[in-house]
């Protein structure tokens, strides 16, 4: 990993989806590196406690068990405002979007 590498974390409760996203990133974006994968938002929050070792980007599912991606994004905006987040979801309802 070079100093210009974009560090990415994937958070989604579906392992196959995480694997697919990882595969595309590793194949198509050599300047990026997956530095973590989590199946719940709680796992992510525990890992990022006190906003140490932040990735450059978090790919975050909206619908997850325990706590939603939207709630996780709100927590991160308050506690780690420099963290960039892209929300990913198969949800297409206007309310969710």
N, C-alpha and C positions, 0 to 999 in steps of 0.2 A: 504494500500500500504506500503510495507516494504522498507527499505533503498536500498535493492538490486533489487527492481522492475525496469524493463526496461520500460520507458515511451515512448509510441508510439503515433504518430499523423498520421491519414489517410487523404489523399487529393485526392479526385476523384469527378468528376461532376455527377456521378450516385449514387444516394442514396442506391439503392438495392445492388450495388457492395460494398459500404462502410459497409453496414449491414452484408453482407456475410463475409467480411474480419474480421470485429469486432467479429462476432460469432465464427469463426475458432480460432482466437487468444485467446479469452476468454475461449473457450472450451479446446484447446490443449496446451496453453502456460500460465500456472498459474503464472509464474514469470514475465509476461508482463501485462501492464495496458494501455488501450487506454485513453489518456488524452485530445484528441481533434480530431474533424472531421471537414473538410472543403470541400466545393464544388467547390471552385476556388483557384487558386494560390494567387490571390490578398488577399483573406481572410486570408490565411496562413501568407503572408508577413506582413499584418497589425497586426496580433496576435504576430508575432515574432519580431516586430519592436525593433531595437537596440539589437537584439539577447538576450533578457531577457527571462527567464523561458524556455529554450530550452528543447525539448524532447530529448531522447537518439537516437531515430530513427524516420525518416519520410518516410512513404510509399506514394509514389508520382506517380500519373498517368501521362502519357506522353501527351496525347491529352486532353486538357481542353479549355474551352472558355476563352477569354480575354488574357491569357498568358499561354504558354505551360509549361508542367512539366520540359522540358529541360531548358527553360529560367529560371524557378524558381530554378532549381538545380544550374545553373551558378551563380545566385544572391547569393544563400546560400553559395556556395563554397567561394565566395569573402567576404561576410559579416560575416558568421558564419562557418568558416572552420572546426570546431570540430563536427558539426552536421553530423550524418550518414544518408545516403539516399539510399533507395531501390526504383528503378523505376519499376512500374507495368503498364502493358498495354496489351490490346488484339491486339495491332498492331503487325504485323509480317513481314512487308516489310523490306527488307535489309537496305533501307535508314533510316528508323526509328530506327531499332535495332542498 
